């Protein structure tokens, strides 16, 4: 026998492989595939789990399939209770008031006992929790859990389960347990010609037929050996797109190059769809780690794809923190990310690391998602440092959509000049029982109550209503949301957090200003140029000496923590001087002033 194989075999069967090859009793198997797993699968001869009696291996026989988006209303949250139980307990505690929680566990009695003990916030209310006794391999349910899909966009919800890209057979078959508990049909892409391998961490849906993945989806469906037993499915890209269309209603499948420092190549480690118009993306200092490739990927998306409404995606950046004491991934640090967050109806669960960066991340989420109950959960706190295993919050949770979604989507209103005809919102609204009433609710910023405006059907599921021209008569911000009722009596709002949360736009009553987009004082609300345009901005030139240099950086450091209009070093205009201003300064430093 080859000496290397002999040595590794000894390690496996003596149990030494746990600490050496990536697994301990506390943390379980990491997100990535370990050497131990590969060798064990090769030696034992890995056999994928057979299709259960529930799983259907042909495409769903329904029209107008629609894969739900994560911000939609959910009927249940699913976690797998195997490791990092302190983090799981915090997730369950923050979620039970939003929806039922299904816990997959190999020892329900032990799981319930832990939920009731005094650790991590104390006992959890068990009234909204179901514990299913089932075999498991790992905690990473995002990757192997089934995805909710609807027939006719809003009816007959069911689950779609892909082949899991790990030799972890108990995980791979676990969606059947969830489907059985909820009485859902489950369709499985496990049999030719529809065999398809994928993971939930490398998939995001906008809820309207567009999905995102990295090119890992191509690599693992183009044939060849898996390296742990058997071969990958063998399909062309067109065939992959066809399977996604047939099973999930995906008609635009965006695939981006994998990142050099993200070993698992899952997009949820660096980006998140906040709604059908908005992407939140990790940012790094210039030239650092995966920053350049992420920026190239996002530019590719902007250059080639649009939202459901035919508009460019709005992109917001959130700094990815270096590991405390360990640096960025290209310096050997963990792949820390704030993008790996999770919607649970009106609550948002966000991974936390340390205060210096956490405060900026929370502020960004609060500004982009008003009204959400934002709960931070430490993901780099020994012995529960789950980020060391290449995952965080989104990686260990899976959502199941409600059986009767009331779907609402509208293009957000942009800042605009005052209009004598008002400000029209057009929304796509649909429920399986039909829509009985739809309204826009609006108010001027600072007002207490919202005023409803009736929306009327204009055909094709579209409804239209107009915020009156009298809104913000002197100019200013207008806040609004859309509410609809179905004939069944179900009521839904968008954003789902309304009226605490809302969309907003600004009305300008002054048509005069600088209309040159390259000028520092460009006014996007101006319709007539008044000759006031100045040269292009140099935001990093804080001291006004005509360039960006160390002196400007020192001003930022001297004002660190300042908040309010008097902060001269608030160069990213977020109202305070934080790490975000330092990162912004560093990102524009090499370009210099125009």
Buried (B, 14 or more C-beta within 10 A) or exposed (E): EEEEEEEBBEBBEEEEBBEEBBBEEEBBBBBBBBBBBBBBBBBEEBEBBEBBEBBBEEBBEBEEBBBBBBBBBBBBBBBBBBBBBBBBBBBBBBBBEBBBBBBBBBEBEEBBEBBEEEEBEEEBEBEBBBBBEBEBBBBBBBBBBBBBBBBEBBBBBBBBBBBBBBBBBBBBBBBBBBBBBBEBBBBBBBEEEBBBBBBBBBBBBBBBBBBBBBBBBBBBBBEEEBEBBEEBBEBEBEBBBBBBBBBBBBEBBBBBBBBEBBBBBBBBBBBBBBBBBBBBBBBBBBEBBBBBBBBEBBEBBBEEEBBBBEEEBBBBBBBBBBBBEBBBBBEEBBBBBBBBBBBBBBBBBBBBBBEEBBBBBBBBBEEBBBBBBBBBBBBBBEEBBBBBBBBBBBBBBBBBBBBBBBBBBBBBBEEBBBEEEBBEBBBBBBBBBEBBBBBBBBBBEEEEEBBEBEBEEEEEBBBBBBBEBEBBEEEBBBBBBBBBBBEEEBEBBBBBBBBEBBBBBBBBEBEBBBBBEEBBEBBBBBEEBEEBBEEEBBBBBBBEEEEBBEEBBEBBEEBBEBEEEEBBBBBBEBBBBBBBBBBBBBBBBEEEBE
